């Protein structure tokens, strides 16, 4: 039995299984020895358990007094009751041995050994032939993904996002459309000069509203009445009564967008009393964009104004800085509160520089009434600002009674000028601050102008092309006077 324990058992079971087997064999030998032997065997001394030998090696059991006497054929003295107890104990041990070995054969790793394996980083399993194999996970990822999916998805997120894009775009739309980075608005100037133009403008504003353009505001670039002819040959100015400004406000109440007015000289400095006319501007038009009773959409920007000259304003919308300036013609006389013209131009320049310094933007729109020579002092300052910001496209937008476009304005590559003519149809202007090249940043659509050329106003007709039929609304105003309205003339 001892020989069997030493030689056969080691390759049969795991360490714990072999220890149990050897104990069973030893006890079985002791119980089946000569019952009449009177020699008593003292209890064996307590020894620590022998070290576990590696898997697959023979076990060497240390010699004890019990083993020595068993090898000599000696047996302990035992009565029948003791022998029965030993048989019962042997049966219990045998059943334990069978259970442990069957569990090992089914691939069940004992808790103590499993814990040791995990701590050591060693993983073992039995293959189909009962051989022990190493299944320690590799630290190198496999060449290709497994063809067998996992039983269930992981509940833990990955530690970092994947650097590889998905193979296919998602078929689920986003919750809201991506907001465009371009700014679009309408601009108009030098109207109304006649009753005919006053009648046509609301129809043109209605057509603009239904054009499908994603415009955010409307700019009026000044001159809301004809500045000529004067009352007498001496060139004395006509008075500008308050109802002039009230009438213009009523016309542009038909606008579908927040509307900003720039001051022109015709209804300010060309009036009999410029100080009085400035008061009318402030009361009816200069803050017209703030009207809350017209159902306009929100501008989406905060408008700042010069404390001393509220005709100067600025705001940033979609990375575009919009600056409103007071740049009319010089006027008919220096005999009024605005006769220090250079001081007034310097204040315009300071407002421009302040707006550049206090805002973040990618492109700039500067709107004013006139870019002619009497405002040269201002434009010299604009040149310096443009040169200091060579990467910022800048457009000066005014009106000159005829359409003009001047890239590289004043020889500066990032400075662009557009002057509108005196038509009643608003021009659509688009600013793409992220486009390459100033000409690509600022684009415009003159649409289909239906009336212009003051003194008298002329109606335009299109019989073919994209504008065919667009100006049929002119028929609604055909009976209105096309001559210039001389408000205030006796």
Secondary structure, 3 states (H helix, E strand, C coil): CHHHHHHCCCCCCCHHHHHHHHHHHHHHHHHCCCCCCCCCCCCCCCCCCCCCCCCCCCCCCCCCHHHHHHHCCCCCCCCHHHHHHHHHHHHHHHHHHHHHHHHHHCCCCCHHHHHHHHHHCCCEEECCCCCEEECCCCCCCCCCCCCCCCCCCCCCCCCCCCCCCCCCCCCCCCCCCCCCCCEEEEEECCCCCEHHHHHHHHHHHHHHHCCCCCCCCEEECCCCCCCCCCCCCCCCCCCCCHHHHHHHHHHHCCCCCCEEECCCCCCCCCCCCHHHHHHHHHHHCCCHHHCCCCCCCCCCCCCEECCCCCCCEEEEECCEEEEECCCCCCCCCCCCCCCCHHHHHHHHHHHHHHHHHHCCCCEEEEECCCCCHHHHHHHHHHHHHHHHCCCCEEEEEEEEECCEEECCHHHCCCEEEEEEECCCCCEEEEECCCCCCHHHHEEEECCCCCEECCCCCEECCCCCCCCCCHHHHHHHHCCCCCCECCCCCC
